Amino acid sequence: MNKELYINGQWTGKALETIEVFNPGTGEKLGTVPKGGRLESEKAVNAASEALEAWKAKTGQERAGYLREVFRLMQENTEEIAEIMTKENGKTLTDSRQEVTYAASFLDWFADEAKRVYGRNLPGKHENHRIDVIKKPVGVVAAITPWNFPAAMITRKLAPALAAGCTIIIKPASATPYTAIKIIELCEQAGIPKGVVNLLTGSASEITKVFMEDSRVRKVSFTGSTEVGKKLIEQSAHQVKKLSLELGGHGPLLVFNDADLDTAVRETLRAKFRNGGQSCIAANRLYVQSGVYAEFTERFSREVKKMQAGNGMQEASDIGAVIDQEGFDKVKRHVDDAVKKGGTVTAGGNGSDQNQSYFYEPTVIKDAHNEMIVMKEETFGPVAPIQSFETEEEAIRLANDTPYGLAAYVFTDNVRTGTRVTEALDFGVIGWNDGVPSAAQAPFGGMKESGYGREGGVEGIEDFLETKYVAKNIGG
């Protein structure tokens, strides 16, 4: 499975050094990809810049047609894409299939939005004066995507960029390049003109440096760590480059006494263990009101004990592999620290990192408290610590006590409680009795150190557009 870069409609890079790609569920070497650097990045920017004028001149209807065809091809190739994703990412086939469907939904949604990039006419200053507001594509876009959702994080950027009339260069994570390559192959099959979509694999530092230094790259969309996001903010200042940032999270999940516990347990399993907990919007801290704490913990732990960690290609596996040794070590460190500080493991608690494959059992820890690392840092793994709370005010305080503000979850059947709490939580995405709130038609993004900008919804295309107005004097 040796693949190449895609620049200006051509697959290239055979002569370059390579990066090896491994299956974290088996340790198997899947293949290699080229290690592109500054020269390849400059070629990609040249190609995207040269293709921009013709692409943005196309009508929204024409751009929608291309997106609709990529959407059709993704649906047609769901199983192949899912298998590629499972092998390079480690997640289960079930998770991978669901991600392909989710990823394709952005192509479907923004195909329609391409036809709805509206301006408007405003009243003028006097009877012979008019003001027209016009929307224009921002220009060349660079998209830097993570390994944990290697399909959806691409289409969530690719689809609105193309719909708006921008051209794009995609830099996927080195751990999961093959899903990205397959999506680009489908873009090629759909007939998207050369230079409109480009793909770079290789040195993140060299490639990103070109993106940040070249003034023709007018926007960078990044999903990844808060640490890297802050560096991009600093680098963007020299050109006042437009950024969209979806960064780290540390999602709280609140269960109130009046919650339907069947719903709360089912949806918490989804919010916590989808993709093995390796999700920026995963529920990382569970806060359960004292009146249902014991019952929820017992029922939740019982269900978690039924879950099996294993090779994602095996249908019996409920969660797949942890992505790498660093990720595995962090999960283990969080569990060990929680136990040392008084936490009790009620499900799971063990892992294996043999032969370059990394698995950790779905784990529940009761009696969690704020002094534990797991309650302060994003685990990015299958660990659910549970802390008790007494009052609504305490729950809100605990939930908001973090520099992050990406996603939060609330379980209550009381409309008054749910309304007050969801309005008080400082998070960009909130699931109320819903463990998987993401949808293409909704504006996804965070607050505070979880970033800014929105992906999805009508807001999703706005980050790829510039607004200008024309003041006209039509008198003599």
N, C-alpha and C positions, 0 to 999 in steps of 0.2 A: 504494500500500500504506500508507494512513493509518489507524492504529488508535487505540484509546482506552484509558483506564484502566478497570478492572473493580472496582467498589466496591459492596458490598451487593447483588450480583446484577444490577447495572446497568452498562452501558458508558457512560462519561462522560468529559468533559474536552475537548470540541471547542473550547471558547472559550479554552483555555489557550495560552500560548506553546508552541512545538514544538521538538523535537530532530530533526535530520536523521540519517538512517541510510544508510550507504553500503556498497556491495559492495567489500571490499578486494581482490578479484580482478580487478575491471574498472574501479573508480572510479565506477561508476554510482550515482546516488542512488536508493535503493529507496523512500524515502518519509519520513514523519515520525511521531513519537509525541508525546503531550502531555508538557509539562514540569511534572509535578506537584510540589508543594511542601508546606509545613506544613499548609495547610487540607485538602488532599486526603489527606494522611497521617492527620490527626486523624479525618477521616471514615472512613477504612479501619479505624482502631483501634476507633472506635465500633461499626462494623458487626461486626467480628470479636468484640468483647466481648459485644455483644448476642446473637450467634448461639451463643456458647460453651455456655450451659447446655443448650440443646436438643440440640446436637450431641454433647456428652459424655454425655448421658442415653441416647443410642441404644446399642443393644447392639453388641458387637464384630462380630457377624454382619451387622448392618445396615450398619455402616461398611465392612466388607469388600465388601459388594455394590456400593457406590459405586466403590471402588477397582478392583474387578474390571471394572466397566463402562468406566472410564477406560482401563484396560489394554487392553481389547478395541478401543476406539476408536483408541488409539495404534497398535496393530497394523494396523488397517484403514486408517489414514492415514499409514503409514510413508513412502511416497514423497513425499507433499506436505510433511510435516515435514522430511524430509531435504533437499528442494530449498530450502525456506525457510532452513534452517540453513546450507547451502552458500553461498547468496547473501549472507547477512549476516555470516557468520563467515569464509568463504573456504576452509574445509576441503573435501576431495574428497567427492563423492557417496558413495563407498565408506565413508569415515570417518563421514559423516553417517548413512548407513543403519545402520551398526554401532552408532552412538550411540543412535539411536532404539530399537533392540532392547534395548540395555543400560539405557536410561532406563525403558523399559516394564517391565523385569524387577523394578524396585523396587516398582512398583505390584502386581505379581503376588506378590512375596515378602511385602510388608507387609499385603496383603489377608488372607493366612493368619495373620500375626502379630497382627492386630487381634483374632482369636479366641483368642489365647493370652496375654493380659495377666493373668498369674496372681498372686494373693497366696498367703499360706500361713498355717497355724496352728502356733503354737509352744507347747511345754510351758510351763505357768505356774509361778509361784513356790511354789504349794502345791496341794493337791488341789481346791480350789474356785477356782482362778485359771486364766485362759486369756489367750492373746495372739494377736490376729489382725493379720497384716501385709497392708496394702491398697495397691494401686497406683492412682494417680489422675493424669489428664492435668495437665500443668504449667499450661496455660491458653493465652492468646493467644501465638502464635509469629510472629516476624518473620524472614523468610529473605532474605538478601542473596546473590545468586548472580553468578558471573563469566561472561565472554564465551566462554571457550575450550571449555566443554562446556555449551552453553546449554539443553539438554534434561535431561541426566543430573543436573546439579547442582541442578535444580529438583525432579525426582521423588525424588531421594535425601533431600530434606528434606520435601517435600510428603507423600509416602506414609506415612512413620512418624508425622508430626504428625497427619494425619487418622486413621490407625489407632489412635493413642493416645487420641483424643478431643479433640485441640486444634483450634482454628481458626488460620488462617494468613494472613499478608500477605506477598506475594512482591515483592521489588524486584530485577529483572534488570539486568544491565549495559546501559548505554545503547547500546553498540555492537551488541548482539544482542537486541533486545526482541521480535522477531516470533516467534521460536520459543516464548518464554514465553507470548505472547498466544495462539498456537495451542493450547498445552496447556491454558490457562484456558478457551478455547472448548470444548475437549473435556470439561473438568470441568462446564461449564454444560450441555452436551448430555447428560452422564451424570446430570443432575438433582441435583447436590450443592446443598443448600439455600443460599439467599442469605446472604451474610456469612461463610460457612465458609471460602471461598477468595476472596482479594482480590489485585489486581495494581496496583502503582504503577510508573510510569516517571517519570523526571524528575531533579531535583536530589538527588544522593546525600547531600550534606551536610545539606540540610533534612529529607529523609525520615528519614535515620538519626538525626538529632537528636530527632525525635519518638519514634522507637522507644526510644531510650535514656532519654528523660525521662519517658515515660508508664508509670506503675507497672502498668498493666493488661497491658502487654507483658511477660510473665514470662520469655520466652526469646528470644534472638537466635541464629540459626544463620548463620554467615558463612563463605564460601569466597573467599579472595583473598590479598592480600599480607600478609606478617608485619607490615609497618609499620602498615597499617590495623588489623590484628588487635590490636596492642598498644594502639592508641588506644581500641578498643572495650572492652578490659579495663579501662582507666582509667575510662572513662565508666560502665561497669557497676557500679563499686564503690559509687556513691552509693545504689543500690537493691539491691545484691548480686544483680543480675540474672543469670540462668542463661545461660551462653554455650556454644556449640559452635563451634570454630574449626578450619578446615582451611586452613592457611597455606602459605607458600612451601616449596620443596624444593630440593635440590641432589643428586639421586640418583646414587650410585655404582653402577657395574656391574663386577663382578669376573669375569674369565675365568681359570680355573686350567689348569695344564698337562694335566690329565687330562680336561678338558671334551671333549664331542663337538662338534667345531667346526662341523659342519653345523647342529646345534641352536643353538649359540651365535651363529653369524652370523645365522641366520633370526630368532631371538628378539630379538637386539639391534637388528635393523632395526625390529622392531615396538616395542620399548621406547623407541627413540630417535626414530623418525620418525612415529609415529602423531600425527595432527593437526599435522604439520609440526614436531614437537618442542615445541609449545605446550601442554604438560601439566605439572601440578605433580609428577606421578610419572614424568616422562620421565627416561631415563638421561642425565645431564648430564656425567658423568666416567667414562670407560672405563679400567679398570686391567686389564692383561693380563700374565700371568706370562711371564717372559722366554723360557721354552722354546717357547711358541707365539705370541709377540708378532709376529714377522715374518709367519708364515703367516696368523694371524688378520687382521692389518692388511691384507695383500694381498687376501685373500678378501673381507673386509668392504668394502674400498674398491671392489673390482671390482663388487660388487652395488650399491653406492651410485651408482656411475657410470651404472648402467642406469636410475636413477630420474629422473623428469621433474617439475619444478615448473611448475605452470600453473593456469589457471582450473579451479576445482574442479568446474564443471559439465561439463567435458570428460572423458570416460572415460579418455583417454590420460594424464591427470595422475595422478602417484603421490602428490604432496603439493600442497597448495593454497597460498594466500597467507598471508603474515605479516599480522597483524591491522591494523597501522597504521604510520605513519612512525616513531614512537618505538620500536616493536618491531623494525622493520627496522634502524634506526640502531644499536640495541644488538647485534643479530646481527653487523652489519658491524664494529662496534668490537671485539667479542670475537675475530673472525677476524683482523683487522688486528693486534691486540695479540699474538695467538699467533704469527703469522708473524714479527713484529718480534723476538720473544723466542726464535726458533729453531725454531718449529714448521714442519713441512712439510705442505702441502696435498696429499693423495693422491686427493681427489675433490672436485669442486665448487669452492667458493671465490669465486663471483661472485653478484651480485644485481642487481635492477632495481627502482627505485622511481619509475617514470614514470607520469604521469597518474593519480595517486592510487590506483595498484595496486602491491602490494608482494610481490615474489617473491625468494627466496634459494635457490640451489641446495643440495640436500642435500650437506653438506660433512664431510669427514673430515680430521683433523689429527693426524699422528703426531709422536712426540718431544715430547709435551706434558709439562709439569712444573708444579710448584706455584706458580711465580712468575707464571704467566699468569692473567689475569682470568677466563678461561673456566673455570679449575679452582677458582675461588673464588666466583664469582657464578653464579646461575641464568641461563642464556642465554635460555630460552623461545623457542627457534628450532631450525632443522635443522642443528645443528653437533655433531659427535662428536669430541672430543679424546681421544687414546689415549696413556696413560702406561704404561711398563713397571714391573713389580715383581718381586722375587725370592722372598720368603717369605710364608707365610700371615700371619704376625704383621705384616709390613709392609703387606699388603693391608688388613687390618682397621684398622690405624692410619690409613692414608690415607683409607679410606672414612668412618671416624668423625670425621675432622678437619674438622668443619663444625658450625655452630650449628643446622643443620636435621636433621630425622629423620623424613621422610615415607616415602620408598620407596627400596629398594635391590634389586640383582639379583646373583645368584650363579650361575655356571656351572661345575659340576663333576659328574663321574659317581662320585665317591668319597663314599659316605654319611658316612664319618667326617669328612672335610673339610667337606662341606656342613653337617653338623649343628653342628660347632664354629663355623663362620663365621656361619651364620644366627643362632645363639644369641648371638654376640659383637657383631653389628651393632646399633647403636642407632637402629633405624628401625621404624616402625609397620607397614609393608607390605613384605614381601620376596618376590620371585619367584625360586624356585630352578629353573633351567632353564625359566623361564616369563617371557616378555617382557610379558605383559598379565595381571597377577594379579588385577585387580579383579573382583568378583562381588557380586551383591546379597546373597548369603547369608553374606558375609564382613565382619567389622568393619573398616571403612576409617578410617584416621586416623593422625596423626603423634605424634612425641615432640619434646621440646626446643622450639625456636622454630617448629616446623611445626604447633603447635597442640595442642588436646586435645578429647576427645569422640570418639565413633565413629559412623559412618554405615554402615548395612548390618548384616546378621546379626541375631542376637537382641539384641546390644548396641545396635543402631541405634534401637530403640524406647525403650530405657531413658532416653535423653537427653531424651525428651519426656514422661517420667513422674515423679511425685513418689512417694516411699515414706513411709507413715505406719503406725503401729501403734496398736491399741486394746487396752489391758489391762483385762480384765473380772474382777470378783469375783462369782462366781455362788453364793456361799454365803449363809447367813443373816446 
